[in-house]
């Protein structure tokens, strides 16, 4: 019996090649799209899963209470980790690391390359699952100048040389470090990323502020003992800082590694449950929607061609076939077609996966050796087959054999209504996806084009190293002499990043219980001209300000906090250092750190050249960027020999703030386009069937004088009516969804009426082209041949 069903199914597919190809193509594209999304989702939900102690690893986070909000940060004091390990039961281990990767110049022979890595306590090797390909954890940090590198770094400096333990690498042309171990490269879906590790003691000795309990500056990772309830440890950690910092109202809590990647969103000190998980949920829904659209094509085409299979059903019933047997046969045909589609989908995935990896910046693989991948593909195949074949199977098996064999025409009103409903559903979904994609793009452009208060274009930054600080004035003059550079400055933080902050400033009139978070920046006098920040009141720093360091510049928002009138001449006191500063100038507010919200007030101090860590260079907008960078590189290599010209664009750093949104935008455009493509494949098939079913009517109309445009309009109008209904349904749904999405952002676009018009016109144009192709083809057919067809 099964053999007979398979034979019948194959014959049916071959007999109706065009119909079969449309169904297979639609399902194949749908399955491939879903597979891409699920591979991406798998990568996201498995972040950090390679860590064997994932369930017991946490990062210490602090809730700091301020007048306007609760600020949640992972920045903790340098002494915090060892202290809580010694004093709080339940903590098995702690590990300290700087918040940001450190870029250092590594040199071996004549090869010098900047590499990014981390300073870490030796406990990193027991807490995190790091696999040694050379050396071992026990001997990794036995000496202060030990260095552990990754396989990628080993290949950069030592090529194919296998045993590099004991080799020497000179760091920043100052100190030789001995390679004590080589680690296998970390997975891409690891939160912790580095090219090298050095003992944290090196960083601790170089950073005197780490010995101060009042300075939050590093990340502290915590490993709990097996079976310990994290809430028990949280209670002990909550007010722990107050024992070392009098009247400190900050509260510490443990944030689990399981939530680092997907649920890292906090509001007023509480985890919102949001983060990247929202995008994971969104694209899982899109994957199933695309599969549903592909299945709708099958149902539509199968029921539309029901009249051609009516006699087959009638004969089978007369010969004794029961309804159940017919249902099994038709669902079997759908499963067979779904199986063929899955094979083609695999080929599509294999060909397109490198492009998709480039799009999502990942290293996804088909992983057909993974039994779960095979099982999931089979599951999708079966689900598609069952969903696509269920309604046609029940509909076709319900035909009355007597009526069919007598040639009585099937009414099929219910099937027609369902078929129209499915077409409406397809295009409603496609229109919603188009509208959402347009608004997401608008929101991104709105945020990216927001007035930042400084000029990010043509601005580059590089780390201060070698002789840059010592010879800065000469280097700056040489850069200006090129005629391509507008200005250059030094600072201790990037203009676009969060920088340091404190709540320890007071001033006349500030309430005693007021707590305001203020960012602090150390700069040289050229910084404002280089970054494009404007002096609104008072004066800029001068070279004399670098010595006494008692004068400061503040932003407008800081001036408002200090009361009415001009802040120039007012005194600001630092409660921590007990020093007083005079405001000599006010600059405009600018956006940094968080591109979606209002940034905190800023206080600028004028620092000595030796205290700077970053150099900014603004290039004239009229200059060719490639040529200007080449000239700047030549100057720096000459004035700071031995150090490569390693720079970064500020606007590139700006764009990295929107990586997730940019990814969502790209994926939305891709899958919206594919959803429309699948919908049009079904519409193409339905139009072809409609034209075929009305071929004699068309022939008669042509004989009676009907024009080609008239016949085309006749065949097209029914589908355009369905499209109009899709607009009516899609527009309010899309408006509601995008209103909710935009409300998450403090700065967002308004939803304009013309977005819906564009989406409507786009879908109408695409649908009209699809329908018109078949309609014109039918209208141009020879009426004599049409009327001869029996």
C-alpha positions in Angstrom: 0.0 0.0 0.0 2.8 2.4 0.9 4.5 1.6 -2.3 1.3 2.4 -4.2 0.9 5.7 -2.4 4.5 6.7 -3.2 4.1 5.7 -6.8 0.9 7.8 -7.0 2.5 10.7 -5.3 5.5 10.7 -7.7 3.3 10.4 -10.7 1.2 13.4 -9.4 4.3 15.5 -8.9 5.6 14.7 -12.4 2.2 15.2 -14.0 1.9 18.7 -12.5 5.6 19.8 -12.8 4.9 23.6 -12.7 2.6 23.3 -9.7 5.1 21.0 -8.0 8.1 23.3 -8.7 6.3 26.3 -7.3 5.4 24.4 -4.1 8.9 22.9 -3.7 10.6 26.3 -4.4 8.3 28.1 -1.9 8.8 25.5 0.8 12.5 25.3 0.2 13.0 29.0 0.6 10.8 29.0 3.7 12.7 26.1 5.3 16.1 27.6 4.4 15.1 31.0 6.0 13.8 29.3 9.1 17.0 27.2 9.3 19.2 30.3 9.1 17.2 32.0 11.9 17.3 28.9 14.1 21.1 28.6 13.6 21.5 32.2 14.7 19.1 31.7 17.6 21.1 28.6 18.7 24.3 30.6 18.6 22.7 33.3 20.8 21.1 31.1 23.4 24.3 29.1 23.7 26.5 32.0 24.6 29.1 31.1 27.2 27.7 27.5 27.3 31.3 26.1 26.8 32.0 27.1 30.4 31.5 24.0 32.6 30.8 26.2 35.7 28.3 28.4 33.9 25.6 27.8 36.5 28.0 28.9 39.3 29.7 31.9 37.7 28.5 35.5 38.3 29.7 39.1 37.9 29.3 41.5 40.8 27.1 44.4 39.9 26.4 47.5 41.9 23.2 49.6 42.1 24.1 53.2 42.9 21.3 55.5 44.1 21.2 59.0 42.6 18.6 61.8 42.7 17.2 60.9 39.3 17.8 57.2 38.9 19.5 54.0 40.0 22.7 53.4 38.1 23.6 49.8 37.6 27.3 49.1 36.8 29.8 46.2 36.9 32.6 48.5 38.1 33.8 47.5 41.5 36.8 48.5 43.7 40.2 46.8 43.1 40.2 45.3 46.7 36.7 44.0 46.5 37.3 40.5 45.0 39.9 39.2 47.5 37.9 40.7 50.4 34.6 39.0 49.7 36.4 35.7 48.9 38.0 35.8 52.4 35.0 37.0 54.4 31.8 35.7 52.8 31.0 32.0 53.1 29.7 30.4 49.9 32.1 32.1 47.6 34.6 29.6 46.1 36.7 32.0 44.1 36.9 35.5 42.6 38.7 36.9 39.6 39.5 40.6 38.8 39.8 42.0 35.3 39.8 45.6 33.9 36.4 46.5 32.3 37.8 47.1 28.8 40.4 45.1 26.9 43.9 46.5 27.0 45.8 47.1 23.7 49.5 46.5 24.0 52.3 46.4 21.4 53.8 42.9 21.1 57.1 42.6 19.3 59.0 39.5 18.3 62.2 40.2 16.2 61.1 42.7 13.6 57.4 42.0 13.9 55.4 44.5 16.0 51.6 44.2 16.3 49.1 45.7 18.6 47.0 43.0 20.4 44.1 43.2 22.8 44.0 41.2 26.0 43.2 41.1 29.7 45.0 41.3 33.0 43.5 38.7 35.3 44.0 36.9 38.6 45.3 33.3 38.3 41.9 32.0 39.3 40.7 32.7 35.8 42.0 29.4 34.7 40.0 27.4 37.2 36.8 29.5 37.0 36.5 29.7 33.2 36.8 26.7 30.9 40.0 27.7 29.1 41.8 24.9 27.3 45.6 24.8 27.1 47.2 23.5 23.9 50.7 24.2 25.4 51.6 24.7 29.1 49.1 24.3 32.0 47.1 26.4 34.4 49.4 25.5 37.4 52.4 27.2 35.8 50.6 29.9 33.8 51.2 32.8 36.2 54.1 31.6 38.3 56.0 34.8 37.5 54.8 38.4 37.3 56.1 38.7 33.7 54.3 35.6 32.6 52.2 35.7 29.4 49.5 33.4 28.2 48.5 33.8 24.5 45.9 32.3 22.3 46.5 30.1 19.2 45.7 33.0 17.0 48.3 35.2 18.6 50.9 32.3 18.5 50.4 32.1 14.7 50.8 35.8 14.3 54.2 35.9 16.0 55.6 32.4 15.7 54.0 31.0 12.5 54.0 27.2 12.4 56.4 26.9 15.3 54.6 24.5 17.7 56.4 24.7 21.0 56.5 28.4 22.0 56.4 28.0 25.8 59.5 29.8 27.2 59.7 32.2 24.2 60.1 35.9 24.8 57.8 38.7 23.7 58.7 42.3 24.2 55.8 44.4 25.4 55.6 48.1 24.4 59.4 48.1 23.8 59.8 48.1 27.6 59.6 44.7 29.2 60.1 41.1 28.1 57.4 38.7 29.0 57.8 34.9 28.8 55.2 32.8 27.1 54.0 30.4 29.8 51.1 28.9 28.0 49.0 28.8 24.8 45.2 28.6 24.9 42.9 27.3 22.3 41.0 30.2 20.6 37.8 31.1 22.4 34.4 30.4 20.7 32.9 33.4 19.0 29.9 33.2 21.2 31.9 33.8 24.4 31.4 37.0 26.4 35.0 36.8 27.5 37.3 37.6 24.5 41.1 38.3 24.5 44.3 37.5 22.6 46.5 37.3 25.7 46.3 37.2 29.5 48.8 38.7 32.0 48.8 38.6 35.8 46.5 41.1 37.3 49.3 42.0 39.7 51.0 43.9 36.9 47.9 46.1 36.4 47.4 46.5 40.1 51.0 47.7 40.6 50.6 50.2 37.7 47.2 51.6 39.0 47.4 53.2 42.5 43.6 53.9 42.5 42.9 50.2 42.7 44.1 50.3 46.4 41.3 52.8 47.2 37.9 51.4 48.3 36.3 54.6 47.0 37.3 53.9 43.4 35.1 51.6 41.3 37.2 50.6 38.2 37.3 46.9 37.5 35.1 43.8 37.0 34.9 41.2 39.7 33.8 37.7 38.7 32.5 35.4 41.4 32.3 31.6 41.5 30.0 30.1 44.1 30.5 26.8 45.9 28.3 23.9 44.6 24.8 24.0 46.0 25.0 27.6 47.4 21.9 29.7 46.8 23.0 33.0 45.1 20.3 34.9 47.0 22.0 33.9 50.3 25.2 35.4 49.1 23.4 38.5 47.7 22.1 39.3 51.2 25.6 39.3 52.5 27.0 41.3 49.6 24.2 43.9 49.5 25.6 46.3 52.1 29.1 45.0 52.1 30.7 48.2 50.6 29.3 50.3 53.5 31.8 48.4 55.8 34.6 50.0 53.8 33.0 53.2 52.6 31.1 55.1 55.2 27.5 56.1 54.4 27.7 54.2 51.1 24.2 53.5 49.9 25.3 51.3 47.0 24.0 47.7 46.9 25.9 44.8 45.3 24.3 41.8 43.7 25.4 38.8 41.7 24.4 38.7 38.0 24.5 35.1 36.6 26.6 34.2 33.5 23.4 32.5 32.1 21.9 36.0 31.7 24.9 38.0 30.6 24.2 37.9 26.9 20.4 37.8 26.5 19.0 39.5 29.6 21.5 42.3 30.2 18.9 45.1 30.6 18.3 47.0 33.8 16.0 49.8 34.7 16.2 51.6 38.1 18.3 48.8 39.5 16.1 45.9 38.4 16.5 43.4 35.7 13.7 44.1 33.2 13.8 40.7 31.5 14.7 42.5 28.3 17.9 42.6 26.2 18.9 40.6 23.2 16.3 38.0 24.2 13.7 40.3 22.7 15.3 40.0 19.3 15.7 36.2 19.7 11.9 36.0 20.3 11.2 38.3 17.4 13.1 36.2 14.9 11.8 32.9 16.1 8.3 34.3 15.4 9.5 35.5 12.0 10.9 32.0 11.2 7.6 30.3 11.9 5.7 33.0 10.0 7.8 32.5 6.9 7.2 28.7 7.2 3.5 29.4 7.6 3.5 31.6 4.4 5.3 28.8 2.5 2.7 26.2 3.8 -0.2 28.6 2.8 1.1 28.4 -0.8 0.8 24.7 -0.8 -2.7 24.7 0.7 -3.9 27.4 -1.8 -2.5 25.6 -4.9 -3.7 22.2 -3.7 -7.3 23.3 -3.1 -7.3 25.5 -6.2 -6.5 22.4 -8.3 -9.1 20.3 -6.5 -11.3 20.0 -9.6 -8.5 18.3 -11.5 -8.2 15.6 -8.8 -12.0 15.2 -8.1 -12.4 12.3 -10.5 -9.4 10.6 -9.1 -11.0 10.9 -5.6 -14.3 9.7 -7.0 -12.8 6.6 -8.6 -10.8 5.7 -5.5 -13.9 6.0 -3.3 -15.9 3.8 -5.7 -13.1 1.2 -5.6 -13.4 1.1 -1.8 -10.9 3.7 -0.6 -12.0 5.2 2.7 -11.8 8.8 3.8 -8.9 7.9 6.2 -6.9 6.2 3.4 -7.3 9.3 1.2 -6.3 11.6 3.9 -3.2 9.5 4.5 -2.4 9.6 0.8 -2.7 13.3 0.4 -0.8 14.1 3.6 1.9 11.6 2.3 2.1 13.6 -0.9 2.6 16.8 1.1 5.3 15.1 3.3 7.1 13.9 0.1 7.0 17.3 -1.4 8.2 18.8 2.0 11.1 16.2 1.9 12.2 17.3 -1.5 12.0 20.9 -0.4 14.2 20.2 2.6 16.9 18.7 0.4 16.9 21.8 -1.8 16.8 24.0 1.3 20.0 22.2 2.5 21.7 23.1 -0.8 20.6 26.7 -0.4 21.9 26.8 3.2 25.2 25.3 2.1 25.6 27.9 -0.7 24.4 31.0 1.3 25.8 30.3 4.8 29.1 32.2 4.2 27.1 35.2 3.1 24.7 34.9 6.1 27.7 34.6 8.5 29.1 37.8 7.0 25.7 39.5 7.6 25.4 38.4 11.2 29.1 38.5 12.1 29.2 34.9 13.3 30.7 31.6 12.5 27.6 29.5 12.1 27.8 26.0 10.6 25.2 23.5 9.3 26.5 21.0 11.9 24.9 18.0 10.2 27.0 15.8 12.5 24.9 17.2 15.3 22.0 14.8 15.8 19.8 17.7 17.2 20.3 19.6 13.9 19.1 16.5 11.9 16.2 15.9 14.3 15.2 19.6 14.0 15.3 19.6 10.2 13.2 16.4 10.2 10.8 18.1 12.6 10.5 21.2 10.4 10.0 18.9 7.3 7.2 16.9 9.0 5.5 20.1 10.4 5.5 21.7 7.0 4.2 18.6 5.4 1.4 18.2 8.0 0.4 21.9 8.1 0.6 22.2 4.3 -1.2 19.0 3.5 -3.8 18.8 6.3 -6.5 21.1 4.9 -6.2 19.9 1.2 -6.3 16.3 2.5 -9.5 16.7 4.5 -11.0 18.9 1.7 -10.2 16.5 -1.2 -11.2 13.4 0.7 -14.7 14.8 1.4 -15.8 14.8 -2.2 -19.0 13.0 -3.0 -18.1 10.2 -5.5 -21.5 10.2 -7.2 -21.5 13.9 -7.9 -18.0 13.8 -9.1 -18.4 10.9 -11.5 -21.7 12.4 -12.9 -19.7 15.5 -13.8 -21.7 17.8 -11.4 -19.5 20.9 -10.8 -18.2 21.2 -7.3 -19.3 24.3 -5.5 -16.2 24.7 -3.5 -17.4 28.0 -1.9 -15.8 27.1 1.5 -12.5 26.2 -0.2 -12.6 29.5 -2.2 -13.3 31.5 1.0 -10.5 29.8 2.9 -8.1 30.2 -0.1 -8.9 33.9 -0.2 -8.4 34.2 3.5 -5.0 32.5 3.3 -3.9 34.9 0.5 -5.0 37.8 2.7 -3.0 36.4 5.6 0.1 36.1 3.5 0.0 39.6 2.2 -1.0 41.0 5.6 2.1 39.5 7.2 4.3 40.7 4.3 3.0 44.3 4.5 3.5 44.3 8.3 7.1 43.2 7.8 7.7 45.9 5.2 6.3 48.6 7.4 8.3 47.4 10.4 11.5 47.3 8.3 11.0 50.9 7.1 10.3 52.2 10.6 13.3 50.4 12.1 15.5 52.0 9.4 14.0 55.4 10.2 14.7 55.0 13.9 18.3 54.0 13.2 18.9 57.0 11.0 17.2 59.2 13.5 19.5 58.2 16.3 22.6 58.2 14.1 21.8 61.7 12.8 21.0 63.0 16.2 22.8 66.2 17.2 25.7 64.8 19.3 27.2 68.1 20.4 30.6 67.2 18.9 31.9 66.4 15.5 32.5 62.6 15.1 33.3 62.8 11.4 36.9 62.9 10.2 38.0 62.3 13.8 40.4 59.5 14.7 41.8 58.3 18.0 44.9 56.3 18.9 46.5 55.1 22.2 49.2 57.2 23.7 52.4 55.2 23.7 56.1 55.6 23.2 57.1 59.3 22.9 53.6 60.7 22.0 53.0 62.3 25.3 56.6 63.6 25.8 56.8 65.0 22.2 53.2 65.9 21.8 53.7 69.6 21.0 56.2 68.8 18.3 54.1 66.0 16.9 51.0 68.3 16.9 52.9 70.9 15.0 54.2 68.4 12.4 50.7 67.2 11.9 49.4 70.8 11.4 52.2 71.5 9.0 50.9 68.7 6.7 48.0 71.0 5.9 45.6 68.0 6.2 45.0 68.2 10.0 42.8 70.7 11.7 43.9 70.0 15.3 45.1 67.4 17.7 44.6 66.8 21.5 45.3 64.4 24.3 42.8 63.1 26.8 42.3 60.3 29.3 39.0 59.0 27.7 37.4 58.7 24.3 35.0 61.6 23.6 32.2 59.1 22.7 32.7 56.6 25.6 31.3 56.8 29.2 34.6 57.6 30.9 35.0 58.0 34.7 32.2 59.2 36.9 31.6 60.1 40.6 28.9 61.5 42.9 31.5 63.1 45.2 31.2 66.7 43.9 29.6 69.5 46.0 28.9 73.2 45.4 27.2 76.1 47.1 23.5 75.5 47.3 23.6 71.7 46.7 21.2 69.9 49.1 23.1 67.8 51.7 21.2 64.6 50.8 21.5 65.2 47.0 23.5 62.6 45.0 24.2 63.4 41.4 26.3 61.3 39.0 28.9 63.4 37.2 31.4 62.2 34.5 34.9 63.5 34.7 37.3 64.0 31.7 41.0 64.9 31.7 42.0 66.8 28.5 44.6 69.2 27.0 43.6 72.7 25.9 43.3 71.6 22.2 40.5 69.1 23.0 37.5 71.4 22.4 38.8 72.6 19.0 39.7 69.0 18.0 36.3 67.5 19.0 34.1 70.4 17.9 32.6 71.0 21.4 31.8 74.7 21.7 32.8 77.1 24.5 29.5 78.9 25.4 30.7 81.0 28.4 34.0 81.9 29.9 37.2 80.7 28.4 39.0 77.5 27.3 41.9 76.0 29.1 45.4 77.4 28.5 48.8 75.8 28.9 49.0 77.3 32.4 46.0 75.3 33.5 48.0 72.0 33.1 50.2 72.9 36.2 47.9 74.0 38.9 44.9 71.9 37.8 42.5 74.0 39.9 40.4 75.3 37.0 37.6 73.3 35.3 35.2 73.4 32.4 31.6 72.1 32.8 28.7 71.3 30.5 25.4 73.2 30.4 23.6 70.5 32.4 26.2 70.8 35.1 25.7 74.6 35.1 21.9 74.1 35.6 22.5 71.9 38.6 24.6 74.6 40.2 21.7 77.1 40.3 20.5 80.2 38.4 22.9 82.4 36.5 26.3 81.8 35.1 28.5 79.1 36.7 31.7 80.9 35.6 33.6 81.8 38.8 31.7 79.3 41.0 33.6 76.8 43.2 33.2 73.0 42.9 34.6 70.8 45.7 35.6 67.2 45.5 34.7 65.5 48.7 37.1 62.6 48.0 40.3 64.5 47.5 39.1 67.6 49.5 40.3 69.8 46.6 38.4 72.9 45.3 38.1 73.9 41.6 37.0 77.1 39.9 34.7 77.0 36.9 36.3 79.0 34.1 34.1 78.0 31.2 30.9 76.3 30.1 30.6 74.1 27.1 27.6 72.6 25.3 26.1 69.3 26.4 27.1 66.4 24.2 26.0 62.8 23.8 28.3 60.0 25.0 28.1 56.5 26.4 24.4 55.9 25.8 23.2 57.1 22.4 19.5 56.7 23.3 19.3 58.8 26.5 20.4 62.1 28.0 24.1 61.9 29.0 25.2 62.8 32.6 26.8 66.2 33.3 30.6 66.5 32.6 33.4 68.2 34.4 36.7 68.7 32.4 40.0 69.2 34.0 43.3 70.1 32.3 45.8 67.3 32.7 49.5 67.1 32.2 50.6 65.5 29.0 52.1 62.5 30.8 48.6 61.6 32.3 47.0 61.2 28.9 46.1 57.8 27.4 44.5 58.8 24.2 45.3 61.1 21.2 42.6 62.6 19.0 43.3 64.0 15.5 40.7 65.9 13.4 41.2 65.7 9.7 40.0 68.5 7.4 36.7 67.5 5.7 38.1 68.7 2.3 41.0 66.2 2.4 41.1 62.7 0.9 40.8 60.4 3.9 43.1 57.7 2.5 45.8 60.2 1.6 45.5 62.0 4.9 45.8 58.9 6.9 48.9 57.9 5.0 50.5 61.3 5.7 49.6 61.2 9.4 51.0 57.7 9.6 54.3 58.9 8.1 54.5 61.7 10.7 53.8 59.5 13.7 56.2 56.7 12.6 58.9 59.4 12.2 58.2 61.2 15.5 57.3 58.1 17.5 59.6 55.4 16.0 59.0 51.7 16.8 55.2 52.0 17.2 52.8 51.2 14.3 50.2 53.8 13.4 47.2 52.0 14.9 44.1 54.3 14.8 40.3 54.0 15.0 37.6 56.2 13.6 35.2 57.8 16.2 32.3 57.3 13.8 33.0 53.6 13.6 32.9 53.4 17.4 29.6 55.4 17.2 28.2 52.8 14.8 29.1 50.0 17.2 26.6 51.3 19.6 23.9 50.2 17.2 25.2 46.7 16.3 22.1 44.9 17.5 19.7 47.3 15.9 21.7 47.2 12.6 21.6 43.5 12.6 17.8 43.6 13.2 17.5 46.0 10.4 19.5 43.8 8.0 17.6 40.6 8.9 14.2 42.4 8.7 15.0 43.6 5.2 16.2 40.1 4.2 13.3 38.1 5.6 10.6 40.7 4.6 11.9 40.4 1.0 11.9 36.6 1.1 8.4 36.5 2.7 7.1 38.6 -0.3 9.0 36.3 -2.7 7.3 33.2 -1.2 3.9 35.0 -1.3 4.4 35.9 -4.9 5.3 32.3 -5.9 1.9 31.3 -4.5 0.1 34.2 -6.2 1.8 33.3 -9.4 0.5 29.7 -9.2 -3.0 30.8 -8.3 -3.1 33.3 -11.1 -2.0 30.6 -13.5 -4.6 28.2 -12.3 -7.4 30.9 -12.5 -6.4 31.7 -16.0 -6.4 28.0 -16.9 -9.8 27.5 -15.3 -11.3 30.4 -17.2 -9.6 29.8 -20.5 -12.8 29.2 -22.5 -14.4 32.3 -20.9 -11.4 34.3 -22.0 -11.6 32.8 -25.5 -15.3 33.7 -25.8 -14.6 37.3 -24.6 -11.8 37.7 -27.1 -14.1 36.5 -29.9 -16.7 39.0 -28.8 -14.1 41.9 -29.0 -12.6 42.1 -25.5 -9.2 43.8 -25.4 -6.0 42.5 -23.8 -6.1 45.2 -21.1 -9.7 44.4 -20.4 -9.1 40.7 -19.9 -6.0 41.4 -17.8 -8.0 43.7 -15.5 -10.7 41.1 -15.3 -8.3 38.4 -14.1 -6.4 40.8 -11.8 -9.2 42.6 -10.0 -10.1 39.7 -7.7 -6.5 39.5 -6.4 -6.2 43.2 -5.9 -9.4 43.2 -3.8 -7.7 40.6 -1.5 -4.6 42.9 -1.4 -6.8 45.9 -0.4 -8.2 43.8 2.5 -4.6 43.0 3.5 -3.9 46.7 3.7 -6.9 47.3 6.0 -5.7 44.6 8.4 -1.9 45.2 8.2 -1.9 49.0 8.7 -3.4 49.1 12.2 -1.5 46.0 13.4 1.8 47.4 12.2 1.1 50.8 13.7 0.3 49.2 17.1 3.4 47.0 17.1 5.9 49.7 16.0 4.4 52.2 18.5 5.1 49.8 21.3 8.7 49.2 20.0 9.5 52.9 19.6 8.3 53.7 23.1 11.3 51.8 24.4 13.5 54.6 23.2 13.8 58.1 24.8 14.6 59.5 21.4 12.5 58.1 18.5 10.8 59.0 15.3 7.1 59.6 14.7 5.2 57.1 12.6 4.3 58.9 9.4 1.3 58.1 7.2 3.5 57.9 4.1 5.3 54.8 5.4 2.0 52.9 5.1 1.4 54.3 1.6 4.9 53.2 0.5 4.4 49.7 1.9 1.0 49.5 0.2 2.3 50.7 -3.1 5.3 48.3 -2.9 3.1 45.3 -2.3 0.5 46.4 -4.9 3.2 46.8 -7.5 4.9 43.5 -6.8 1.5 41.7 -6.7 0.3 43.4 -9.9 3.5 42.4 -11.8 3.1 38.8 -10.5 -0.6 38.6 -11.5 -0.3 40.5 -14.7 2.3 38.2 -16.1 -0.1 35.3 -16.1 -3.1 37.5 -17.0 -1.5 39.0 -20.0 -0.2 35.6 -21.1 -3.8 34.3 -20.9 -5.2 37.4 -22.7 -2.7 37.0 -25.6 -3.6 33.3 -26.1 -5.3 32.3 -29.4 -9.0 32.2 -28.7 -9.5 29.4 -31.4 -7.1 27.1 -29.5 -8.7 28.0 -26.2 -12.2 27.1 -27.5 -11.1 23.8 -28.9 -9.8 22.5 -25.5 -12.1 19.9 -24.1 
